[in-house]
């Protein structure tokens, strides 16, 4: 324990305080800056207007967008795997547009180049039917995976919070409950429902990021991936909506029958169809043989006509030559008679 006496407070110099109170305040405008006072924020600037670059705010906004899409804070592994996960969506969407264009194009065409790049209608229909379950099934898997991420985040927590736990478990259950019934829907309804699910999950993940229930980079990361997937789904919907638009040969009912045939391969009588095909081939051969014979007969008749015309043209010439010979022989006989 210290034995020193406590420090006594210093007395107030009342004379000095009086002098300071009587001192008149002096204005010092050279010491006032934009950061030393908040008056200009409240009342506005009273000085001359300072020219502002109109592109400055635009540049700031562009830099913000650039930094957002750069995803510099996102781990490299998550960034690479996330972009790779969008490739099946982009591939199926581009393929859908190509096959829809092929169905809307008359085939074969008069151009050999177009015939080489356009799929025939049967092939386009076949591949378009294969793309439907691939695209919808992959979308259901991804939506379920996005919901399961919240379960993984919750399992990694060391202390449970009721609000956070209910939120994460609810998303993990609701996501597959919405995703998997879409595989039984018509393709347009399925893609539209999955598009809405992706958008809803993005807002959910953004909320979790703001509340600190997800990594700080997760909101921006999900925004970029959702934009790519959403654009791919819209491209697929537009491509399928164009099937049959402006098609001159097939009606919408015929296109629908080609895309969704009602008769299964199990009910078809292949032997009967093969017999019909053979009859068709034989009938086509007979028609070709008939046309060939008709062409030969026509050519033969034309040849005969030409020969007859040639003979008619040669006959007057021969008659004229014979009369001249008779006249010359008559003149010779007459000369002989005179000389005798």
Helices and strands as residue ranges (DSSP letters): H 14-22, G 29-31, H 39-43, H 54-70, H 76-103, H 112-117, H 121-155, H 162-179, G 180-184, H 187-210, H 218-241, H 252-259, G 265-267, H 270-339
